[in-house]
Amino acid sequence: MSTLNPATITGRINSKALALLDDAPEGIRWVDLSRLLKEHDPTFHPKTINGCVWRLVENFPDRVYKPEKGLFRSRKYESQA
């Protein structure tokens, strides 16, 4: 399990991704989450965004899960499935 380090680019991407998921009870599709992260900070490299999103569930299993392929959802909404 990873920790969030706001001093790193991946830490900033992960932090924003988790915040976006916390605000989306229905979850966010991979392509939309990637787009939202790029819109949030255009300096983020697309491949870095891709890598961070790809590993969200692996790095933060206590905070993110995938109820179906391509859909990321915050664990705080898991009981509402």
N, C-alpha and C positions, 0 to 999 in steps of 0.2 A: 504494500500500500504506500502510495506516495504522499508527500506533504506538499503544501503550496508555498512556493517561495516567490513572492511578488517582485523580487529583484531580477528574476530570470524571465525570458520571453515565454518559455513553456509554462512557467508559473502564472504569468498574466493570462495566457490563453486558457489554461485550465480553470483559473479562478472565474473568468468571464463565462466560460462554458457552464460551469456549475451554477452560477448566478442565473443564467438564461434558463437552465433546466428547472431551477427552483421557482421560476416565474411562469412555468408552462405545465399546468397539471395534466394536460393531454400528451405531453412529451413533444420532442422535436425530431424530425427526420434528419438523417446524417447530412444530406445536401443543404438543408435549411440552416442547420447549426453551423456548418462550415461557412455559409454565406453570411450569416449574422456576425460571426467572429471576424470575417474579413471586412465587413462594413464598420464594425466597432473600431478597428484599428487597421487601416490599409497598409501599414508597415509590416504587419505579420506576413511572413512568407507562406504561400498556400501549402507547401509541403510540410511545414512545421505545424500548421493548423490541422492538416490531414493526420499527421502522426499523433497529435494530442487527442483529437476526437476518436481516432481508431483505438487508443488505449484508455479511454475514460473508464470503461467498466473494469478493465484490468487494474488500473491504478487507484480507482476510487470505488471499490465494490460495495462499500458501506453507504455510498451516496448516489450511485447511478446504476441502473439496470436496463436491460433491453427486453421489453415484453414481446417484441417481434423483430424480425430482421430489419435493420436500418432505422429503428426507432429507439431513441434514447429518452429515458424518463428518470426523474428524481425519485429516490426511494421514499421520500416523504409522501408521495402519492400512490405508493404501491398498494395500499389497502383499498384504494378507490377503483382498482382495475375491474 
